[in-house]
Amino acid sequence: MSDSLAVVGAGAAGAAAAYRLRDADRDATVFEKSRGVTGRAATRRRNGCRYDHGANYVTPGDGPVADLVRDLGDDGRHDIAEPVWMFDGAGTVAPGRDSGEPKWTWAAGITQLGKRLLARTDATVRRETRVRSLARTADGGWALTDADGETYGPFGDVLLTPPAPQTADLLAATDWDDERLAAARDAAAAVPYRSVVTAVLHYPFELDREWYALVNTDDDHDVGWLARESCKPGHVPDGESLLVVQMAPDWSATHYDDPDGDQVAAAADRVAALLDDDRLLDPDWTDTQGWRYALPDAAAEREPLSAVADAGLHFAGDWVAGEGRVHAAVESGLDAADRIR
Ligand SMILES: Cc1cc2nc3c(=O)[nH]c(=O)nc-3n(C[C@H](O)[C@H](O)[C@H](O)COP(=O)(O)OP(=O)(O)OC[C@H]3O[C@@H](n4cnc5c(N)ncnc54)[C@H](O)[C@@H]3O)c2cc1C
C-alpha cells in the first residue's frame, strides 16, 4: 500500500496536518480549490490596505497552538493591543468581554498562518485544484479526481478538511462499496452552520476609539462584530480607517443574496448609528464577502467518522472539533496527523 497522503483543503486544519507530518516521509499532496491558502482565515489587499475579512485573529486556546505559532517565528506577528468591547441590541457600547489572551495577527495578514505552516513542509501544494470525487482503488488506496477530470493517486490515506457540507458532498461523490461511507457522509451533512456576510468599509480619515473590536452579546442587533483593522500593524495607512463588519447570522441568512451595494449600505447604516458618527454612512470604497459555511454550530458525531479511519479516510476541521475557531481547526489537523502517523 502506498505511503502517500492526500490532504484536501489548505485551511488551518489541512496546513497544520501537513506541518505535523513534515518529518513523517509521507509524500504529501495538499489540494486547495482556491488560489490562496488558510481558507476562512483569509486576507485581501486593496488600495494600499490589507484586511482579514474572515477570521480576525488567532487565539492560542489551551492546547499546542501557542507553541506552534511561536515556532513559526516572531517576524511580522503582533498581538492586537486594544481590547474587544461589547454592545447590545439597544446599541449600548461597554467595556468587557476581552479574555486577555493574545489576539495574534500578522502584518502580512492572517493567511501567514497557513503559508508559514506549509512553507515548512515538503508537501506538494496544488492550488486552484478542486477535488470533485474519490474512488477506492484495487490495491486498497484512494484516487482523487479534480473538477477538470484529472486523476491523482493512489494515496494510502486521504484527509478531508473542507467545511462539513462540502465534505459531505465529496463523500456523496465517493466510489466505495462500503456501508460505513453513508454513515460518515450523514455525520458530516448533519453539522449545522451559521452564515455570515462580511462588509468592509474604508474611510479617508482615522477613527480613534479605545477598542479594537465590538462584539454583540445579546443576538439582538443586525451587526454581530465590528473591528478596526487599523489596530493591526501594516494593514491600514495612517490617516485612513477600515472597518470589518460581520453582519449577524439572522441578518446574513436573510440578506445573503442581496446585491453587494445593499449589503454595504446596511452595514454602514448600522455602524454609523452604533458609533453615533454620520461620517460612517459614506465609505469611500467597500468590499463584501459571503461566508455560507462560516461557523459550525456543533461538532460532527465522531464514531461514523473514525469508523472509516482503518480504510485510510480521515477528517479534520473546526466542524470535527466542534468550535468555529482557528486554533480549534489547527488542533483538529494536528490530531488527525497523529492518528494518520
Ligand atoms: C467571518 C468569520 C469570522 C471568523 N472570525 C474568527 C476569529 O476571529 N478567530 C478565530 O479563531 N476564528 C474565526 N473564524 C472561524 C475560523 O475562520 C475557522 O474556524 C477556521 O478558519 C476553519 O479552518 P478549517 O481548516 O477547519 O476550514 P477552512 O478554513 O474552511 O479550510 C478548508 C479549505 O478547504 C478548501 N476546499 C473546500 N472544498 C474543497 C475541494 N473540494 N477541493 C479542494 N479544496 C477544497 C477551502 O477552499 C478551504 O481553503 C471566523 C470565521 C468566519 C467565516
The ligand as an ORCA input file, in Angstrom:
! r2SCAN-3c Opt
* xyz 0 1
  C     -16.439     35.784      9.120
  C     -15.666     34.844     10.001
  C     -15.005     35.333     11.127
  C     -14.261     34.482     11.949
  N     -13.546     35.010     12.985
  C     -12.699     34.211     13.676
  C     -11.770     34.762     14.602
  O     -11.674     35.978     14.769
  N     -10.956     33.916     15.277
  C     -11.000     32.563     15.090
  O     -10.225     31.823     15.729
  N     -11.844     32.011     14.180
  C     -12.671     32.798     13.456
  N     -13.472     32.268     12.482
  C     -13.508     30.812     12.299
  C     -12.259     30.297     11.551
  O     -12.061     31.046     10.383
  C     -12.470     28.823     11.185
  O     -12.887     28.093     12.328
  C     -11.191     28.169     10.654
  O     -10.508     29.024      9.761
  C     -11.579     26.865      9.982
  O     -10.436     26.241      9.425
  P     -10.624     24.868      8.650
  O      -9.279     24.461      8.169
  O     -11.398     23.927      9.512
  O     -11.594     25.177      7.406
  P     -11.416     26.187      6.189
  O     -10.674     27.392      6.591
  O     -12.765     26.367      5.596
  O     -10.482     25.368      5.168
  C     -10.996     24.408      4.287
  C     -10.271     24.555      2.958
  O     -10.753     23.559      2.057
  C     -10.825     24.124      0.762
  N     -11.751     23.280     -0.004
  C     -13.084     23.117      0.172
  N     -13.578     22.221     -0.686
  C     -12.506     21.801     -1.430
  C     -12.368     20.854     -2.508
  N     -13.419     20.157     -2.972
  N     -11.143     20.664     -3.036
  C     -10.056     21.362     -2.584
  N     -10.144     22.266     -1.564
  C     -11.344     22.461     -1.012
  C     -11.314     25.541      1.024
  O     -11.042     26.402     -0.061
  C     -10.532     25.901      2.280
  O      -9.290     26.511      1.963
  C     -14.212     33.097     11.648
  C     -14.855     32.606     10.512
  C     -15.571     33.470      9.682
  C     -16.210     32.933      8.428
*
